[in-house]
Amino acid sequence: MRYIIIGAGAVGGTVGGRLAQAGREVVLVARGKQRAALSEGGLRLRVPEGELTYRLPVVDGPGPLGELRPDDVLVLAVKTQDSVAALEAWSSAPVAGGGTAAERLPLVCAQNGVESQRLALRRFRHVYGVCVWLPSAFVEPGVVSAAGAPLTGILHLGGHPHGTDDTARRIAADLEASRFEAPVVPDVARWQYAKLLGNLGNSLEAVSGPIEDDAGKALFARVRAEGAAVLDAAGIPYASVEEQRQARGDKVTLVPLDGAPRGGGSSWQSLTRGTGTIEADYLNGEIVLLGRLHGVPTPLNELLQRLANQFAREHRPAGSMPLAELVRRADEAVAFVQEA
């Protein structure tokens, strides 16, 4: 199978690079400065064994590829706010032998949150979800860092909304030959909702920096508890913390990398790159949406969603709000709801 990685950033670049290292055929899809850097200098993948460079085909859309191949796998790895544009661009791409990508090819959503699979099902017949446990960073064009060892990441994979099939197992086999563990599960959404609870801290670290001291950890615990209460009220199952811990074990241990950025996760990286957008609407905003649908107040997630979007829109530096100020605003937001 040929893997077309739509969004060659932190996750897409790491997955694409590792697949290429294992001898799989890979095409990278990127735009702007990232496309230029990948085309000129190749994908520079910083990993525990050193910096590896892969000179892979790079395109900005389906046009340069002509007819897609029947054995192509589309891996959607853009941020969720960019999913609709990517799905529109690739869904109508012709496939050799007849039909379109939307009709014939598997689309694998390797993204945070749970919304992209729903968006994809509006266009694509064969949609697969991935719970992405892959510590990686992308802040410099052409360079992606992934510090995990001995495995690079763990990628639970399954059909959306549920189920498994031979295609999922073939993709998983390729991933497992590429320094990933890729369990094929019939209930991938249960793992993704568990990951969503952890990703609720992305906006917190984007606004006030890495969650390292007791005050930051305490605030994140409150934000996560609010999210868990919403999922419980909605009747949405999710893997427990203990189940996640057992699945991960010590398989992905972070190793210090020379020259790798230190800061935070995907939302922190978006602010650092100055993209002007952030995925908070599909992380904290997912909890806010479900809370409103099921009558559960979500003042903490509403606050983080609003602040993260403001930071992105105004190009404010990542981590520039003092944690004490964020905690004060969080207390005020909760008190306001309680008094209403």
Sequence and secondary structure as in RCSB ss.txt:
>XXXX:A:sequence
MRYIIIGAGAVGGTVGGRLAQAGREVVLVARGKQRAALSEGGLRLRVPEGELTYRLPVVDGPGPLGELRPDDVLV
LAVKTQDSVAALEAWSSAPVAGGGTAAERLPLVCAQNGVESQRLALRRFRHVYGVCVWLPSAFVEPGVVSAAGAP
LTGILHLGGHPHGTDDTARRIAADLEASRFEAPVVPDVARWQYAKLLGNLGNSLEAVSGPIEDDAGKALFARVRA
EGAAVLDAAGIPYASVEEQRQARGDKVTLVPLDGAPRGGGSSWQSLTRGTGTIEADYLNGEIVLLGRLHGVPTPL
NELLQRLANQFAREHRPAGSMPLAELVRRADEAVAFVQEA
>XXXX:A:secstr
 EEEEES SHHHHHHHHHHHHTT EEEEE  HHHHHHHHHH EEEEETTEEEEE   EESSSGGG SB TTEEEE
E S GGGHHHHHHHHHT BBTTSSBHHHHSEEEE  SSSHHHHHHHTT SEEEEEEEE  EEEEETTEEEE EEE
SSEEEEEEESSS   HHHHHHHHHHHTTTEE  B TTHHHHHHHHHHHHTTHHHHHHH    SHHHHHHHHHHHH
HHHHHHHHHT     HHHHHHHHTTSEEE   TT   S SHHHHHHHHT S  GGGGTHHHHHHHHHHHT   HH
HHHHHHHHHHHHHTT  TT S HHHHHHHHHHHHHHHHH 
